[in-house]
């Protein structure tokens, strides 16, 4: 008898965590992930893995959480229900390299189920996820590679998905108060339910698998190409300024971060996404005609990198 979908998804994200961590460690060549197992008051827990002070990766984490229990009051209000019980599982990662020419990367794949009783009938279920790239110095071939790899993953389920998810990513990962994107995007989707596909939830599970499996193919070649490029203090300065914009998005706009902070989530795992060295200088000036100016222009004008 086949396992329940939530159990198969849970098995998948733990295996994906192992594979991604192994690939990142190989690229770094020095640092190793440290593991932290934790339990959630109310039900479930997770496996947090962090890497720091490596030869390539200054800080990063690849985290899995599998939690369940009564819906927090905040979510009851969001769903318009007086009570309910839930199951939520996901893998979330953020990697901040030291070299300014290696981009920061983020990915997240998750599923959610809602029940009418602790052991009751499933009332609703959906999948969400995505991956996006935040370069500090833009190499067009890297942007194309990242997008084309994720387009190929989406196409294995439905060729119409990538254009929709790419646009949603550009819209979501946008610092509206700055009028610019956080990075050069990727894919983003949420609340994908049974009714959204002729194959029901199984299609969205397959999409999570294809996209999750594509992460190392999309990112590792970029990190390998750029990790040995020499850089100067002015490159580091620019990286830290741009990291400030990354922090602004995560703390002001990101739904996942805000959800965790409002529902008594595990703070160490939630704030793992923040870079270790960052700066906010007053009204910094970007030199006309520079690579820094070009990046800002691209962030204000999203490109179709997969073409």
N, C-alpha and C positions, 0 to 999 in steps of 0.2 A: 504493500500500500504506500502510495506516494506521501511524503511529508506535507504538512500544511504549508501554504505559501510563505507565511511569516517565518517558519522554521528554515525553509530553503533560503530565504533572503538572509537570515541571520548567519547561516553557514557560509553563504557566499561572501558577506562583507568581512567576516573574520579571516577567510582565506585571502581575500583581496588585500587586507591589511598586511598580512605576512609577505605577500609578493611585492607590494609597493615598498615596504620597508627594506626588503632585501635589495631591491634595485637602487634605492636611494643610498643605502650604505655602500654599495659597490661603486657608485659614482663619486661619493665623498672620499672613500679610501682611507679615512681616519676614524671618524666618529661612529658610534653605534647608538641605536635607539635604546633608551631606558624605558622599562615597562612599569606601569602603575595600574593595578587592578583595583576597582572601586565598586562599591554597592550604593544604591540609591535608597534613601528612606522612602518607603511606599511601594517599592518593587523594582527589581532589575538592577542593572549596573553596567559596567563597561570595562574596556581595556584601552588605556591611554598610553601612547608611545611618543616619546619626545627625543629630539636630537638637538645637540647644541655644540657650538665651538668646534665645528669640524673643519676640514680642509676646504670644503665648498659651502656647506650649509651652516649658517650662523645660528639659526634657530628654526625649529619646525616641529610639527606634530602630525601623527596619523592616528586618529581616534575612532574607536567603535563604541557606540552606546546601544544598549538593548534594554528599554525600560517599559514599565507597565504600571497600572494602578488606576485610582480614581482621578478623574479629570481635575486639574487645578482650577480654582475659581476664575482665574484670568481666561482660561480656555473655554470654560462653560459660557462665559459672556460672549466670547468670540463666536462660538457655535450656536448661541441662542438656546442653550439647554440648561435645565435645572440640575441635572446630574448626568453622569456617564463614566465609562471606564475606557481606557485606551491601551494600545500597544504601539510603541514607536521604536524603530531601529534605524541606525544609519552609520555611515562612515564619513568622516569629515577630515580634511587635511589642509594644512597651510604650510608652505615651505618658503623661508626667507634666506636666500643665499647671501654670502658676504660680498662677493665680487659684484660691483654695480652693473656689469654687463650680463649677468645671469638674472633672468626675471624671477620675481615671486610668482608662485602658483597656488591656486586654491581649487579644491574639488569637494563635492558632497553628493552622496546618494542615499536616499532615505525612503522609508515607507511608514505609513500610519494606518492603524485600524481603530475603529470606534465601536463600542459595545453598549448594549442596554442594561447589562448587569455584569458583575465580576466574572462569571462563567457563562455569560449569555450569548445572544445572537449578535453577529456582526451587523452593525447598522450602516457602516460606511468604511471605505478604505481607499487610499490613494498613494501614488508614488511621486517623488520629486527629486530633483538633482541638477547637476551641471558641473562645469569646470571652466575656469577663466584664467587668463594670463596677465600679469602686471609687470611689464618691462620698465626699466629706468632709462635704458638706451635701446631704441627700437631697431631691430634687424628685420627687414621685411620677410626674409626667407623663414625666420622663426615664426612670425605671425601666421604666414601661410601654412607652414607645417602644422602648427597647433590646430588651426581651424579645419584644415583638410582632413586631418586624422579624426577629428570629432564628427565631421560630416560623414566620413566613411562609416563610422560606428553607427550613427543615426540611420544612415541609408540601409543598413542591414535589417532594420525593422520597418522603415517607411521613408522613402525618399522625400516626402513632403515635410518631414519633421525639422531638419536642420535649419531651413530659412526662418521658420517660426521661432525655434529655440534661440537662434543667433540674435534675432531682433529682441526677444524677451531678455536676453542677457545684456544687450546694449542698454535697454531701458532700465533694468533692475540695478545693475552695478554702475550707478550714475550718481555722482555727488551733485545733487541739484543746487545746493547752496554755492557750489563752485562753477557750475555750468560745464562740467567735464566728466568723462567716464573715469572709473577707477583704473582701468587698464584697457587692453585691446580686445577684451571679451572672450567669447567662446560659446558655450551653450548654457541655457538655464530653462528649467521647466518645473511646474509644481501642480499639485492637485489633479494629477492624471488618474482618472477613475475608470472603472470597468466600462462605463458607457462611452468613453472616449476612444474605444478601439473595438474592432470587430472580434478580436481575440481576447477581449476583456483585460483583466489585470495581468495575465501572463505576458502580454505584449510589453507592458511597462516593466515587468521583471526582466525580460530579455533586453530591453533598452538599457536598464541599469547595468546589466552584465556586460553588454557590448561597450558602453561608455566607460564603465569602471575598468574594464580590461584594456581600454585604449589609453589610459592615463600614462603609463610608462612609455608607450610608443610616442605619445604626443610631447612629453616633457623631457625625458632623459636625453634624447639626442640634442636638444637645445642646450641643456646644462653641460653636456660633454663638449659641445662646440665652443662654448663661451667661458668655461671655468678657468682656463689658463691665460686668458687675455690680460695683459698688464693694465693696471688702473692707477690713477693719481688721486690725491686728496680731493681735488675738485669734483671728481666723479663720485666719490663717497659722499661729499657734501650734497650733491644733487639727489643721490639715492635717499639720503635721510630726509630731505625736504619732501620728496615724493612719498616716502613711507608715512609722513604726516598725513597726507591725503588718504592713504590706506586706512589709517587709524580713524580718521574722521568718518569715513564711510561705515566702518564696522560698528562704531559706537553711536552714530547718529541715525543711520538708515537700515542697517542689516536686520532683517526680521528674525533670523536665527539667533543672533546675539541678544536682541531685545527679548525674545521669547525666553531664552535661558536665564537672563537677569531678572525677569519678572515672575519666573516660576521656581525660584530657589534652585536653579540648576547648579552644577558643579563648576564653581568659579574658575578653578585652575584650567579646566578643559575649555571653558568658554573663551577665556582671555588668552589661551594658547595662540590664537590667531594674530596677536599683536607683535610687531617686530621689536627686537631688543634695543636698537639704537635708532632714534627718530628726532626730528627737530621741526620747530615752527619758528622761523625767522620772520620778522615783520617785513611784509611787502618785498620779498626777494625779486631781483631783476633778472630776467632771462635775456641773454645776449642774442640780438637779431641774427638770423641766419645760422644759428647753432643747432646741434643735434637736440639739445634740450628744448629749444623753441619748436623744432619739428615734432617732437613727442607731444608737446602741449597741443599743437594744431591737430594732430591725429586724435587725441583724446577728446577734442571738441567736435570732431567730424568723423564718426565711425566709418570704417572701411569694410568692403566686402572681400575679406581675405581669402575665402575659399574659391573664388573665381579663377 
